[in-house]
């Protein structure tokens, strides 16, 4: 399979960030993952608090999907909150 012929379909409705609460912005795709793990994401008002909660859940589940979500959120939190 040639990578030059690889087609990637991007669904803007799944990936666009939407304000959930306070300074917490998540995409529909991220919300669906959180709902799968029964995480009450609406009670968090920022990424740091949500990440803290997810880290404890990840330790118990050892699930690659949750781990990937955690990586994405942690990286975004770092870039949004790192003082330049």
C-alpha positions in Angstrom: 0.0 0.0 0.0 1.4 3.3 -1.0 1.0 6.1 1.5 0.6 8.7 -1.3 -2.7 7.0 -2.2 -3.9 6.9 1.3 -7.2 8.7 1.7 -8.2 10.2 5.0 -11.7 11.3 5.7 -12.0 14.1 8.2 -15.4 14.7 9.8 -15.4 18.3 11.1 -18.4 17.6 13.3 -16.4 15.0 15.2 -13.2 16.9 15.5 -14.3 20.5 16.1 -13.9 21.7 19.7 -17.0 22.8 21.5 -17.2 24.5 24.8 -18.4 22.1 27.5 -18.0 24.0 30.7 -15.8 26.9 31.9 -12.6 26.6 30.0 -13.2 23.0 28.9 -13.4 22.4 25.2 -13.8 18.9 23.8 -14.7 17.5 20.4 -17.6 15.2 19.8 -15.2 12.3 19.3 -13.6 13.0 22.7 -17.0 13.2 24.3 -18.0 9.9 22.9 -14.9 8.2 24.3 -15.5 9.8 27.7 -19.1 8.6 27.7 -17.9 5.1 26.8 -16.0 5.1 30.1 -18.8 6.8 31.9 -16.8 9.8 32.8 -18.9 12.7 33.9 -16.8 15.2 31.9 -19.4 18.0 32.4 -18.4 18.4 36.0 -14.9 19.6 35.0 -14.2 23.2 34.1 -10.7 22.7 32.7 -8.5 20.1 31.1 -6.1 19.7 34.1 -8.9 18.4 36.3 -10.3 16.1 33.6 -6.8 14.7 32.9 -6.3 14.0 36.6 -9.5 12.0 36.7 -8.7 10.1 33.5 -5.2 9.2 34.7 -6.8 7.3 37.6 -9.3 5.5 35.3 -6.5 4.6 32.8 -4.5 2.9 35.6 -7.4 0.6 36.1 -8.4 -0.1 32.5 -5.1 0.0 30.6 -7.0 0.7 27.4 -5.2 2.1 24.4 -8.1 4.3 23.4 -8.2 6.0 26.7 -4.4 6.3 26.8 -4.5 8.0 23.4 -7.2 10.4 24.5 -5.1 11.2 27.6 -2.0 11.9 25.5 -4.0 14.2 23.2 -5.6 16.1 26.1 -2.3 16.4 28.1 -0.4 17.7 25.1 -3.2 20.3 24.4 -3.2 21.3 28.1 0.5 21.8 28.0 0.5 24.1 25.0 -2.6 26.0 26.1 -1.3 26.6 29.7 2.5 26.8 29.3 3.6 30.3 30.0 5.7 31.6 27.1 
